[in-house]
């Protein structure tokens, strides 16, 4: 059964979703109920992701934040400064693209190797050029100015695009009818034709790339012949051929998305593109911004089902007219530019970028992010070493344009920059394993650092996770069976469970070590659950086989001991053997019970007596004590066995105070019901006793035997001498003095005992003394000191005052003694010990 349990969990681990953050594919195995499988896997993967996040943070603790990438953040402070600036266009949002282009140019001039522009440009700019000094070609449109600024540093800037994979494919909106077409050139290669087509698309006209023998012709759409001549003149063709558009021309039509895909796509050797995420819709830069000198990469960061981003899709596929095209992520496109290669190769679970870099990646194109910090840093840097406010860069742009020295040294030499927006929209902050609000630009920067360091996290194969899950299930079953003998005692049961916890902790530590040292993510939740489940199943099986023995022990012992003792003995038969240990013993009886019972019917007497014993037993049980026996109206109880405790003296005192409070609450009800009120007297002593199962073959009892039992009985008896209710021995008072207040009553010698005993009265819990009680205790101590110093007249006066003012029965006893000693002083060798020759335990109690 245990191995079967492990196999079920192993199956869930083995059939995990093939790609991170991806739904189950339509070609998943159909020989299991997919609804139940998905539910179970979602539950298991939730726990697995939690263990993964813990390991990620442990790895981050041992890492240094990378400085290969720096975030330049358009943050709240930047926008607040911009709103107060009077330069043209700075206060508006979004900024004119000419300003963004100026920032990109400035970042390159300050030494940035690459600038990754994590900003969307899906539509034409609504702004005009705002500053002729920033435009390299004089007054022109905002998009053209941005494009020109990017081309001043060819190959140093990358623009972002985003994608969606869910829902139906979104087709571009239909254009109005273009009945004419104008020829804009013939080119030897498709690449040259695409460059020309880009110019057509930039003026919002459809472009057609039509094969013509060994050449490729580029045509543009026009509304009529005059519009065609105007388009030709605008694009530098003096006498362009103009023809009516044919229906067949639509098969050669090129849109902005076609142009973008041709510029952004990459070729990957050894990769099955059908396993990549298939993109349904692209949101890419507008056509005037497309050019061969600029790189393009995706910034979409899909989250796992719990909303946390743990991986980045470095490669996705996009279908154009039945042909798959592979598009890279922005960090991957940047790494390719830095490595000066277009060669990508996928092998053995890694994506190789030329010969310079590689990164772990699964077949679906996802790479787990290796975070170089345990938590996201303050501001916009995430797990990176640094971030810079975009306002600092923009001020440098303005300073240089005004022919002044740049005021900020941003230290960007040899680093890549991610220009990103972190203000306003909540979508720019994403939950990650290192924090609930990690800036998206910082995530891209961390992904780039992973590639440049050829570092990342590899997830173990399903086969390995299956073996680990089944193996730990077997280990759990083995532990449960081989160590089942430990269940016969409480200590053994704790050790038994501790072994399971230790085994689980050992596996967790090993999994964390492999993760940190080898960057390998092996399953943790599934194997641990399999081990615990197999352990529990095996325990249940072991218990079922021993049920007859347990039932026998319980039935044999439950007739004459408390159920608690019976259960403990059933687990540990060694408790039946006698043992010597230090414990506290408590004896009490009802004050004047014989006189009380006179005149009561048997039914009333039994009813009152049963209610009293019920309350007494409940108080003892509530303080973890054990009721030993009932002796007439007396009750004997003890603490410290069978469950060991060092606070047995405290618990016995607590029981005495609780019983006093319970009886006080019950007095009115008992008087109304039975016509009687009850009082009790108790004695408590602590010492070494023998405890265990004692008796004959016909009857036995789990009880205690020793001097402390006899002394507790004597203390209970001498309450009548002093008019007290709870007297305790010297050892009990010493052990419990930190929690309870006692007063010394007397130093007495009992019959049959050579050594005198110091007798104490339990007064109250510490912290519950009233001012009047404190005054009484102080007066008693002063009087007792005078008494032992043989100043009997002074002691007599003090004790008499205590007796009168506080109705102190102990003081009344000492008043009589002092009066006798004043008349006839004790001999010189008198040590203050008082003999109680007639106070002894009853035979039954002894």
N, C-alpha and C positions, 0 to 999 in steps of 0.2 A: 504493500500500500504506500509506503514511504517513497519508494522508487517511482511508482506510478504518479504520485503527487509531483515529484521532481520533473518527470517527463512532461506533465501538463504545462508546468511553468516554463520548462525548456522549450516547448513548442511555441508558446507565446513569445519568448525571446527570439526564437529562430525565425518566426514569420513576421518580424518587425517590418515596418514600412521601409521600402528600399531607399528612399531619399529623405533627408532631413526636411522638416517643414512641408512635406508633400503628402497629399492624400493617397490612399491605397489605389494602385493601378487596376485597370479593368482586367488585366491578365493575371491577377493574384490567384492562388490556388482556390478551387471551387469545392474541394472535398471537405471543407469545414464551414459551419454556418457563419457567414461573414458578419452578420449583426452582432452575434455573441462574441465573435473573435475580436471585432473592432472595439467593443466595449471593454473586454478584458485587457486588450493591449493598451487602450488609452489609460486604464487604471494603472497598469504596470509601468508604462512609460512615464506616467506622471511622477511616480516614485523614483524611477531611474534618472529622470532629468534633475530631480532634487539632489540626488547623490552626485550627479555630474557637476552641478553648479558648485557644490561644496568642494569638489576636487579642483575645479577651475580656480576658485579663490585660494586654495592651498598652493597651487602652482604660482598664482600671482604674488603670493607672499614671498616667494623665493626668486622673484624676477625683478628686473630693473625696467622702468618705463622707457620705451624706445624713443629715440630722438631723430630717427630717419624721416619721420613725417611730422609736420607742425600744422596745427589747425589755425586758420585765420577766420575768426568768427564774427559774423554780423550779428552781434548780440544786442540785448536790451540797452546796454550803456552806449553802444555805437549808435543805435537809432535815436536815443535820447539826445546825444550830441548833434546828430544830423538835423534833427527837427529845429534846433536852435541856430543852425548855420545859415548865412545869407547868400552863399554861393549858389549859382543857378543849378537847379535840379537836385541838390543834395537833400533838401528837406522832404522831397516826394518819395513815395514808396509804391512799387519797387523803384530802385535807382535806375536812371537811364543806363543803357548798356554801355554807352561810351565811358561812364565812370567805372563800371566793372572791368571793361577792357583796359582802362588806364591802370587799375589796381593790378591786373594780371601782368601787364608790361612792367610795372614798378617792382613786383615781386621777383620777376626774372632778373631785373637789373640788380636787385639786392642779393642775388646769388642762388635763388631757388632753381633746383634742377628741373622741376616740373611744377605746374600749377594745375591742380585738379579742381575744376569749377563745379562744385556741387550745388548748382542753381538751375532751375528750369527755364528754358526759353522756347516753349512750344508754339508761341504765336509771335506775329510781328510786333516789334516794339511800338508802344503807343506814344513814345517820347520822341522829341527831336534832339539833335545835337545841342548840348548845353554849354560847351566850352570849346571854341575853335582851337585853343592852345593844346588841347588834348588830342585833336584829330590830326593824324599824320598826312592826310590828303586834303586838308581844307574843309569847308562846309560840305556836309553830305548827310545822308540819313543815319539814324541811330544804329540800325543793324549793320549798315555798311561801315560805319566808324568802328563798331565793335569788331567786325571781321578784319578790318585793316589793322587794328591794334594787335589782334591775335597773330596775324601774318608777319608782323614785325619780328616776332620770335618764333619762327616755324619749328614745329615739333616740340615746343615747350609747354603747350597748353592742351588740356583735355576737357571736353564738355560732357555733361552728364545726360543720360536718358533714363527713363523708367519704363516699367512694363507691368502688365497684368496677365495672369495665367488662367483665371477662372472666367466662366461665362462664355457666351458665343463670341466668335471672332468679330471684332469691330472693324467695319470697312470704312474707308475715308468717304466723306460726303461727296455726292455726285456734283461735278462742275457743270456750269452752264454749257450749252452746246457751242462748239467752236467749228463753224462750217468750213473754214479755210485753214490752210497750213502754209507756213513760210519756211523755206529752206535756209538754215543758218550755218551750214558747213558740212564737209565730209572729212572723216578722220580715219587714220589707219588702224587705230586700236580702240577698243571699248572704253579704256580709261580716259583717253582724250575726249571721247564722245560724252562721257559722263560729266567731265569738267564743263563742257559747253552746255550740257543739259542743265547743269546747276544754275548757270546764268539765266536760262529761260525760266526755271522754276522760281528764281529770286524775284522776278518781276510779275509773279503770280499768273503765269501762263502755263498751260500743259506742254510737256515736251514729249517728242516721239523719237526714239532711236531705231532707225530702220536699216537693216542690212542692205547693202547695194554692191554686189560682187565682192571684191576684196576690201571694200571700205565700209564704213558705218556712217550713215547720214543722220544729222540732227535737224529736226523740224520743230517749229513752235506753232501753237494754236493761235488763230486770229479770227476776229468777228467778220471781217470783210477784207477786200484787197487793200483798201487804204490803211486799215489797221495793220495789215501784214507789212506794208511798206514802212509804216512807222516803227513797228517792232524791229524790222531788219536794220533800220537806221539807228535805233536805240542800242542795238547790240553790235553795231559796227559792220553791217553788211550793206553795201551800197545798193546793189541791184539784185535783191534776193528773189529767187523763184517763188511764185505764189500759186498754189493749186487748191482745188477743192479737197476737203478732207474725205478720205475713204473709210468705209466701215472697218476694213481690215487693218487700218492704222491703229485701232484701239488695242490690238494685241501687242503693239510695240510701244504703247504709251508708258512713260516713266513718271511716277509721282515722287513727291518728297521722301516718302518712306522707302521707295526703291533706291533712290539715290543714297539715302542715309545707310541702308543695309549694305550697299556696295562699298561704302567707305568704312563702316564699322566692323564688318564681319571678319572672322579669323578662320584659319584652317588648322585643324587639330588632327594629328596623326594618332591612330590607334584608339579613337573614341567612337562609340556608337551614338550618333546624334539623336537617334530615336529614344534613348533613355534620358535625355536631358528634359528639363522643364520646357514645355511647349508654350511659347508666348502667344497670347491672343491679341494683344493690343500694345503698340509702342507709343510712347510720348517722347518724341525726340526734338532736338533743336530745329527751329524753323529753317526753311531752305536757304535764305541768305547767309546763314551762319555755317553752312556745310562746306567743307573744303578738305582737300587732301593733306594739308599741313597740320590739321588739328586731329587729335585723337578723340575717341568716343568710348564711353563705358557706362554700364548700368549702375545705378545707385539704389535699386530696389532691394530691401532687406526683409525677406519674408520671416515671419515669426513662427515659432512652434505653436501647437494648440493651446498652450498656456499663455500665449502672448509675448513670450520672451525670445529675443533674437540671440541665437547661439551659433549660427553659421551664415555664411554668405555664398550665394550662387555665383561662382566665377564664370560659368558658361550656361547659356540658355539657347534654345533653338527658336527660329522664327520661319514660318512657312510662307514662301512667296511663289505663287503659281505652281504649287506642287513640289517645290524644291526647298530643302531645309538649309537654312543659313545659321551659323553659330555666332553668337554675339557675346563679347566679354564683359566682365564687370569693370568698373572704373579703376579699382586697384590693380587688376590684372592688365588692363590696357596701359596703365602707368608703368608697371614693371616691364612690360614689353618695350616701351620707349626707353626706359633706363638701361635695359640689356641690349638695346639696339638690335632687336630681332623680331621677326614675325613668325618664327618657328615655334609651334607648340606641339608637345607630344605627351600622350597619356599612356602610362604603363604602371602596373603593379600598385594601383591605388594612388599614384602621384601624378601631378601635372607638371611637366618640365617646360620651363621658359628658356628656350635656347639651351646653352650649356652653363648658364650662370646661376639660375635659380630653379627651385622646385617647391611644390607645396602639396600636402596631402589633400586629396579630393576624391569623393566617391563617384560612382558611375553616373549619378544624376547631376553632377556639376557642382555640388555643394562642398564647401570646405568649412570645417569647424574652426572657429576663431580661437586662437591661443592668446588669452589676455595676459598682458605683462604687468598687471596690477590687481590687488585683491578687491579694490573698490574704485568706482569712477571718481576721478579727481574733481576738485571744485572748478566751477566755471565750465569751459567748453572743451577741455583737453581729454576727458574720458580717461582712458588708460595710457595716453601718450604723455611724454615728458613736458611738453609745452603747448600753450595756445596763445594767440596774439589777438588783440581786438582789431577788427577791421578798420576802426576809426584811425588807429595809429598809421596804418598803411595808406589810407586815403589822405591823411594830412601830409604824408611824405609825397604823394602824387601832386598835391597842390603846391607844396614847397618847390619841387623840381620844376613844375610848369611855370612858376613865378621866378625861376632862376635863383632860388635860395637853396641853401644846404638842407638836406632832409633832416628833420629833427629827431627821428627815432632810428636807432640801430637795432634791427630785428633779428640779427644773427641767423640768417637763412642760408648761408653758404653751404653748398653740398647737400641740401635737404629738399625734400618735396613738400609742397604746401597744399592743404585742402582748404579751399575757400568755400565756406558753408554758412548757412543761415541757422542760427540757434534761437532767434527771438520770435515771439508772436505765435506761430503755429505749433501746437503741441506735437504734431506728427514728426517734428525734427528730433524729438527726444524719445528714445526707445528703451523699453525694459531689456536688460541684459543680465547675465549671471553676476555681474559686478555692481549692479545698481539699477533702480527703477527708472532713472532718467539719464540715459547715456546719449550724448549728441550723435546724430547719424554721421556727421562728418568725422567725428573721432573714431567711430566704428570702421569707416572706410580707411582712415589712417592706420589703425591697428592691423587691418587686413593687408595693407600694403607693406607694413613692417614685417608681418609674417612671411610674405613672399620674398622680400629682400633678404631675410634671414634664413630662408628655406626651412621655416619652422611652422608647426601646426599640430593639430590633434588628429590622430588616426583612430577610427572606431574599429574594434575587433570584429572579425568576421562572425556571422551568425553561427557557424560551426563551432568556433571556440567558445562563444557564449553558451551554446547548448551543452557542450562538454562540462563547462564550469557549473552550470545549473544542476545538471544531473549528478555531478561529482559532489557538490555540497549537500544535495538531498541525501545521498548515501552517507556522507559524513555525519549529518544530523541524526539519521537512523542509527548509525553505529554508536555515536555518543550516548543516545538515549538507552540503547540496550546494554552497552558495556558498563555504564555507570548507574544503572537502575538500583543497585544495592544501596546507593547513597540516600535514597528516599526514605529509609527507615528512621531517619532522625531529622530534626529541624536544621541542624548544622549541615547535615549531609544534603538536605534538599536545597539549602542555599548554595552549597558548593556545586550541586548538580546543575542548577540554573546558571551559576557562575561560569561553569565550563562551557555552556552554550554561548553565553555572552562573550566569553573570552575567545571562543572559536570564531564567532561572528565579527568581533572587533579585530581579530587577526586577519581575517579575509578582507575587511574594509581597509585596514592599514596596508595590506599587500596591494590591493587595487589602487589605493592612493599613491603608493610608492611607484607602481608601474606607470601611473598617469603622469606623475611629476618627473620621473627619471627617463621614461621611454616615450612619453607623449602618447600613450596607448590607452584608449577608453575601453576597458573591459566591463561587462555587465556587473552591477553590484546589487541592485534591488532584487532582480529575479533570483540569483543564486542564494542570497540571504533569506528571502522568503521561502525558497525551496528547502533550505536547511532547517529553518524554524518550523515550517509546516511538517516536514518529515519527522522532526524531533517530537512535535506535539502528537502527531498520529501514532508514533511509536510508544510514547508515554501512555496514551489511551489504551493501546493494545496491551502494554505491560500491566496496567492497572486492571484491565478486564480479566487477565489470567490470575491475578492475585486477589480477586474479589472474595473468594471463599475464605481465604486466610484473614482478610480484613474484617469480614462479617463475623467470623468466629471470635476474633479478639474483641470486637465491639460488643458482641452479645455477652461474652463471658465477663467483661469488665464493667459494662454499662449498668449492671444491676446494683453495684455497690460503690461506684465512684461517680464523680460528676462527668457529664458528657465531654467536657473539655479534656479531662485527664484521659478518658477512654480514647479520644481521638489521638492524643499525643502518644499514648502507649501503643496504639495500633501502628503508628509510624515508627516508633522506637521502643522495642521490647526491653531494652536495657534500662528504661525508666522504672521497671518493676523491681530491679535489684536495689537493695539498700545502698545509700550513699551518704557520706558525711559532708555537710555544707553549712555555711552561715546563712541564717534565715531569721525572720521576725514572726513571732507567734502572738496571737490575740485571743483572749478569752473574755466573755462577757455573760452576764445573766441579768434577769429582770429584778429590779429592786422590790423586795417584799412580795415575791410572787405567791408564796403560800398564803399570806394574809389576803392578797389581792384576789385569789381564786375562790375564797370562801364566799358563799352566797351566790355564785354564778352557776348557771346550769351547765352541764357538760357540753352542750352544743355551743353556748356562748363562749365558754372557756376555750374550746378547740378552735372556734372561729377567730377569736382575738389572738390566740397563740400562733395560729397559722399565718395570719396577716403580719404579725411581728416578725416571724421567721422569714417570710417572703421578702419583706423590706430589708432585713438583715442580709440575706443571701444576695439580693440585688446590689447592695452597696459593696459587698466584698467582691463580687464579680466585676463591678464597674471599676474597681481599683486593681484589677488583675490578680486578685487573691483567690484562694481555694478554701471553700468551706470544708473543714475536716469532718466534724460530727456535731450532732445535737445531743446534749446531755441534760435531759429534763428541760428546764428553761434556759440552760446555758448553751452557748455557741462557741465552738473552737474553730479558728481559721488561721491560715498562715500565708506568708508571701515569700517568694524566692524559689518555689518549686511548684510544679515540675518545670516551669519556664524560669530560667535564671534571670535575676536582675540585681543590680547593685543598690537599688533604691527601695528595697523591701521595707526598711524602717520608715521611709517617707510614706509609702503606700499604706502601711498599717495605721499611721497617725491620721492620714487623710480619711481612711475608712471610719475611724472613730469620730472625727468631726462631722463627716457626712451623715453618719447614723444619728448623731445628736440632732442635726438639722432636720432629718427626715422624721424622726419621732416627734419633734416639736410641731412640725406641720400636720402630723396625723392625730395629735392629742384631742383636738376638738371633735373630730369625726368619730374617734373611738369612744369618747365619753358619751356622745350622742347615741351611738349604736349599741355600746356594751355597758355604759355606765361606769367605765373605769378609765383611768389615765395610767400610762406606763412610764417608768423610768428605768435606766439601765446603768450598770457599773462595769467597767472594763479594765483589764490589765494587759500590758504589752511588754514583751521582752525580746531581746535579740541575742543570739548566740549560736554556737555550733551545735547542730542537731543531726540525728540520723533520719533520713527521709527515704521512703520507698514503700513497696507493697509488703505489709506485715499481717500476719494472722495465721490461722490454722488452715488445714486442707478444706474445711467446710466453709469457712468465711475468712475473708481477708479485707484489708482496707489500705488505701494509699494514705499514709499518715506520717507524723513526725514523732520523734522520741528524743528526749534530752532534758538537760537542766533548764533550758529556757522555757520549756513547757510548764514545768513545775513552778518556776518563778512568776510566769505570767499569771498562773492561777492564784498564787499567794498575793500578787499585787491587786488582782481583781477583788480578793477577799478583804484586804485591809482598807479598801475604799471606805468601808463602814466605819473604820476607826477615825478617819480624818474627814469624813463627810464629803469626799471627792467623788468624781464620776469616772475619770480616766487617769490611771497611774501607769508610768512606764519605767523600765529599768534604765540604769545609767548608760549602757551601750546604745540603746535606742535613742536616748536623748542626745548622745554625742553625734551619732550618724545623721540624725534628722534636724540638727540645730540650725542648719542653714535655711531651712524652709519653715520651721515651726518654732513657737515660743514655749519654753518650759520653765517651771520654777521648782526649785529643790523643796521637797516636802519634809523629808527626814532622812536620817542615816540610821538604818535599823538592822537588827540581827534576828533572822527568822530561826525558828526551832529546827534543829538538825543541820544548820549551815554554820560553818566556822567563820566564814568571812562576812562582814557586814555588807549591806546593800544600800546604795544611795537611791532614794525613791524620788521621782519627779512627777509633777502633774502637767499634763498636756493642756496648755491654756488656749492657744489660737494659732492661726497661720501668721507668718510674718507679713507685715503690711496691713493686718486687720485689727491691730491693737487700738482701742479707743484711748483717749487721754485718761479716762477714769481707770481703765485697766492698767495703764502704765504707772499711774500713781499708786495703785494697790501693789503692783509688783515691786516698785521701789521701796515702799514701806515694809513689805514682807522681807526683802533682802536686808534692809537695815536692822530689822528686829532679829532676824536669824543670825546675823553677824554678832550682835550684842549677846545673844543667847550662847553661841559657841565660845565667846570670849569671857563667859561666866559673869557678865554684867546683867544678872537676872532681873534686878529691879527695873533697869532701863528697858530690857527686853519685854518685861511684863507690861510696862506702860505702852510700848509700841504695839505689841500684839493685841492688847485690849483695845487700842484705838482702831486697829485693822478689823477686829471682830465687830466693833460697834459701827464703824463708818461703812464697812463693805460687806457685813454679814459673812465674814470669812471664817468658814468652819475649821480650816487648818489653824488659823490664829487662835480660835477658841481652845483647841487642844493644847497649844503652847501656853496660853494664859494659865491653865491649870498646872502645867509642869513648872512654869516659872514661880508660881505661888508656892509650890511645894519646895522648890530649891531655895527660895528666899528663907523659908523657915529652917530647912535642913539642906545645906549645900551638898552637892555630890562630892565623892572623895577626890583627892588630888589627881589620881590617875584617870579621872573621867575624860573620855574622848568624844562625848556628844552622841555616842551610839545608843539608840533606844531599843530595848529588847521587846519583841512581840512573840512571846512564847505560845500564845493561843491562836495565832494567825497562821494557818497552814492550808495547803491545797486540799480539796476534797479528794477522796480516793479515786473517784471516777476521772476527775481532771488530771490527777497525777498519772 
